[in-house]
Amino acid sequence: MRGRRTRPEPEISLDEQTGHELTEKVVFINRSAKVVKGGRRFNFSALIVVGDKQGRVGVGLGKAGEVADAIRKGGEMARSQMVNVALKDATIPHEVLSRYCGARVLLRPASPGTGIIAGKTVRAVLESAGVKDVLSKSLGSKNAANVVKATLSALLSLRLRKEIYEGRGLALERTQPVAPLPAAPAPAPPQVNA
């Protein structure tokens, strides 16, 4: 476990409720040691993100004496805590800044083809939720657990225009596209007097 921690490829499973494929990503694995009379006892915690890439995502933190058991527990916890997020096509409906403990995450909608501009922790949550185009900045703490929870909190605070209008009791009116202005006539060439 020394040196760089390699992350396994995301696992794909099937969701019983909706029938969609679920991707499971290991965001961070932490090893803690307890010093006892005979030496050290190691314990592992795994931060797992699960999503169907269609607006549902969940986060779980599993702890066990072995890495594989910690990942399995985290995956089960994440599946049981999946929530729906409001998405607008392949991006998010509006800009949002969210905070969880010391971590702050800023998410901004992006035009199609931009991709996910984010660090590995925020990217794992956004990809699992199904966001394809977004700009993000992680501010403050780099603690993976807090950054993941701040990102999830940001996604949960997103609301579509339709939901906001319904909450206020207003009718959602479709705006007509503005017609382009007619082209101005070309200026006449200057007259030269001979």
C-alpha positions in Angstrom: 0.0 0.0 0.0 3.0 2.3 0.1 3.5 5.0 -2.6 0.8 6.0 -5.1 -2.6 4.5 -4.5 -3.9 3.0 -7.8 -7.6 3.2 -8.3 -9.4 0.2 -9.8 -11.5 0.6 -12.9 -15.2 1.4 -12.2 -17.4 -1.7 -11.8 -20.7 -1.9 -13.6 -23.8 -3.6 -12.1 -27.5 -3.5 -12.6 -30.0 -1.4 -10.5 -32.9 -3.5 -9.3 -35.4 -0.6 -9.0 -34.9 1.1 -12.4 -33.0 -1.5 -14.4 -30.2 1.0 -15.3 -26.6 0.1 -15.2 -24.8 1.4 -12.1 -21.1 2.4 -12.2 -19.1 2.1 -9.0 -16.0 4.3 -8.5 -13.5 4.1 -5.7 -12.6 7.8 -4.9 -10.2 7.3 -2.0 -8.8 4.5 0.2 -7.4 5.4 3.6 -5.3 3.1 5.8 -5.2 3.7 9.5 -3.0 1.8 12.0 -3.5 0.9 15.6 -0.4 0.1 17.5 -0.8 -2.9 19.8 1.5 -5.1 21.9 2.3 -7.5 19.0 2.8 -4.8 16.3 0.3 -2.8 14.2 -3.3 -3.5 13.2 -4.4 -2.0 10.0 -7.9 -0.9 9.1 -9.1 0.5 5.8 -11.8 2.9 4.8 -13.0 3.3 1.2 -15.0 6.2 -0.2 -17.3 4.9 -3.0 -19.5 6.8 -5.5 -22.3 4.9 -7.4 -24.4 6.4 -10.2 -26.5 5.4 -13.2 -25.3 8.3 -15.4 -28.9 9.4 -15.8 -29.5 11.7 -12.8 -29.1 9.3 -9.8 -26.0 9.2 -7.6 -25.0 8.0 -4.2 -22.0 8.1 -1.9 -20.8 5.6 0.7 -17.9 5.2 3.1 -17.1 1.6 4.0 -14.7 0.5 6.8 -13.2 -2.9 7.2 -10.0 -4.9 8.0 -9.5 -5.6 4.3 -9.6 -3.3 1.3 -12.0 -5.5 -0.7 -14.5 -5.7 2.2 -14.3 -1.9 2.7 -15.0 -1.3 -1.0 -17.9 -3.8 -0.9 -19.4 -2.2 2.2 -19.0 1.3 0.7 -20.7 0.2 -2.5 -23.7 -1.2 -0.6 -24.0 2.0 1.4 -23.8 4.1 -1.7 -26.5 2.1 -3.5 -28.9 2.4 -0.5 -28.4 6.2 -0.4 -28.9 7.1 -4.1 -30.7 10.4 -4.8 -32.0 12.1 -7.9 -30.4 15.3 -9.3 -31.8 17.9 -11.6 -29.9 18.0 -14.9 -30.5 20.1 -18.0 -29.5 18.0 -21.1 -25.8 17.2 -20.5 -25.0 20.0 -18.1 -26.5 21.6 -14.9 -29.3 24.2 -14.9 -27.5 27.0 -13.1 -24.3 28.0 -11.2 -24.1 26.8 -7.6 -21.6 27.1 -4.7 -21.8 24.6 -2.0 -20.0 24.1 1.3 -19.5 21.0 3.5 -17.3 21.5 6.6 -14.1 23.1 5.2 -14.7 22.1 1.6 -16.3 24.4 -0.9 -17.3 23.4 -4.5 -18.3 25.8 -7.3 -20.1 24.3 -10.3 -21.0 26.2 -13.5 -22.9 25.1 -16.5 -20.9 24.8 -19.7 -21.6 24.7 -23.5 -21.9 21.3 -25.2 -18.5 19.8 -26.0 -16.7 21.4 -23.0 -16.4 18.1 -21.0 -16.0 17.9 -17.3 -13.4 20.4 -16.1 -12.9 19.1 -12.6 -10.4 17.4 -10.2 -10.6 13.6 -9.7 -12.8 13.8 -6.6 -15.5 16.2 -8.1 -15.2 14.4 -11.5 -16.1 11.0 -10.0 -19.4 12.4 -8.6 -20.3 14.4 -11.7 -19.6 11.5 -14.1 -21.6 9.1 -12.0 -24.6 11.5 -12.0 -24.5 11.8 -15.8 -23.1 15.4 -16.2 -21.1 15.7 -19.4 -20.3 19.4 -19.7 -19.5 21.4 -16.5 -16.9 23.8 -15.1 -15.9 23.4 -11.5 -13.5 24.6 -8.9 -12.8 23.0 -5.5 -12.0 25.6 -2.9 -10.8 25.2 0.7 -10.2 21.7 2.1 -8.9 18.9 -0.1 -10.3 16.2 2.2 -11.9 13.7 -0.3 -14.9 12.8 1.9 -15.8 16.5 2.5 -15.3 17.4 -1.2 -17.5 14.6 -2.4 -20.2 15.6 0.1 -20.0 19.2 -0.9 -20.3 18.2 -4.6 -23.4 16.0 -3.8 -24.9 18.9 -1.8 -24.3 21.2 -4.8 -26.1 18.8 -7.1 -29.0 18.4 -4.7 -29.5 22.2 -4.5 -30.0 22.4 -8.3 -33.5 23.2 -9.5 -35.0 23.4 -13.0 -36.8 26.5 -14.2 -40.1 24.5 -14.4 -39.8 23.6 -10.7 -39.1 27.2 -9.6 -42.1 28.5 -11.7 -44.4 25.9 -10.2 -43.3 26.7 -6.7 -44.2 30.3 -7.3 -47.5 29.6 -9.0 -46.4 31.0 -12.3 -47.1 29.7 -15.8 -44.0 28.7 -17.7 -44.0 30.7 -20.9 -42.0 29.7 -23.9 -39.9 32.6 -25.2 -39.9 33.1 -28.9 -36.5 33.3 -30.5 -35.6 36.9 -31.5 -35.7 37.4 -35.3 -32.4 38.7 -36.7 -32.3 42.4 -37.6 -32.3 43.1 -41.4 -28.9 43.8 -42.8 -28.2 47.5 -43.3 -27.8 48.6 -46.9 -24.2 49.0 -48.0 -23.0 52.6 -48.1 -22.9 54.2 -51.6 -19.4 54.9 -52.9 -18.3 58.5 -52.6 -19.0 60.8 -55.7 -15.9 62.1 -57.3 -16.4 65.5 -59.1 -14.2 66.0 -62.2 
